[in-house]
Amino acid sequence: MGVKPLYAVGLDLGSRKTRMVICVLENRRIRFLGCSTVESQGWIKGRIADQTAVADSVLTVLREAEAMVGVSIGSAVVGMGGQTLRGANGRGVVELGHVREVEQRDVNRVVDRASRVQLQEDRMVMQMFPQDFVVDDHPGHRDPRRMLASRLEINVHLVTASIQEHNSLVGAINQAHLVVEETVFEALASCYAAVLPEERREGIAVVDIGAHSTELVVYYGDAIHLASTVRVCGDHFTRDLAQGLCLSFEDAELVKLEYGSGLAERSLEYALVELPTQDNREPRQAQRRFVNQILEARARELFRFVRAELARVGMDRALIGGVFLTGAAARLPDLLDVAQQELQCQTRYGLAFGIQDWPEGMNDPEWSTAAGLAMYSAKLKAQDEQQRETAGWLGKILK
């Protein structure tokens, strides 16, 4: 009898696009099997407005991905983002009573204490990331087990979410006959797919720019220092063009995709672009430089907000590993250069790597989150498999 394959599935529920990546875990390695993407329905300004419509989008992307791969999928790791997510530092303390060796149960207790924070109504802890342990007032320890101490503390970074939004998201996915293995902050998933652990230690930031939300995650050393959202997103660029050029949102999006750039100075001064017209009206033109001046102003505002968030945790100009841009809206030409000028550090696209047979055509920042969610799913499956194997061997030994 063959071993049942372990499928690792990532579901990126964007407010503009819904993406799914299916991989398989083989010999502790993850291999790409297939993917699917569909237009999202049921979202308004980055929040779920129609749970049934969201469920229909999930069901459509699931069926397409299953048809491509030829397998049936029952669960997935799901990304969550938007303005309702927030990051905050937390702390847990355990008095050991007397000087003794720190044990695993002490670590479990202090982690549990850190997770039991007082939150506002309609808030929940979605994820918790240990930063360091403090052993008898001596900070900076990664693993306090077997150390002698009478007091153990832990510093953590918490990602909190709206309970209502989280329940709506999980409810929509369950309605599409999928089980949610875990919900993960989207920028963290992008970081998981695109940034090596050794790069994180030097100080990095991942800026995930979506249509209706922009998420930010900052690592320094082995710990996450910041998880937050930024108020400027991809749709702001399009709305600015719509207002500045007197276009509909859809036409402004076409102009942005065809002629847009984050740096106006790279546009020829007298180059003109043909603007979309409706109702057989006379065609209109606009200077391409003017189009890109509008986009550049918004791009600079975006990265000034990012810089303010970095300064809030003392990481302004401290990111030796640089900044990684992910998300579909990050593909605006020259946006990397604007980020480098405003943040004063090296910038690059955060592209997924580490997945065997990953298609070259998907080396795109818009797929980084879905890839990271699938990798996160693979990690959970590998841990479960290892625990089962360990339990099996213990069972044989104790038999």
Buried (B, 14 or more C-beta within 10 A) or exposed (E): EEEEEBBBBBBBBBBBBBBBBBBBBEEEEBBBBBBBBBEBBBBEEBBBEBBEBBBBBBBBBBBBBBEBBEBEBEBBBBBBBBBBBBBBBBBBEBEBEEEEEBEEEBBEBBBEBBBEBEEEEEBBBBBBBBBBBBBBEEEEBEEBEEBEBEBBBBBBBBBBBBBEBBBBBBBBBEBBEBEBBBBBBBBBBBBBBBBEEEBBBBBBBBBBBBBBBBBBBBBBBEBBBBBBBBEBBBBBBBBBBBEBBEBEEEBBBBBBEEBBBBBBEBBEEEEBBEBBEEEEEEEBEBBBBBBBBBBBBBBBBBBBBBBEBBEEBEBBEBBEBBBBBBBBBBBBBBBBBBBBBBBEBBBBBBBBEBBEEBEEEBEBBBBBBBBBBBBBBBBBBBEEBEEEEEEEEEEEEEE
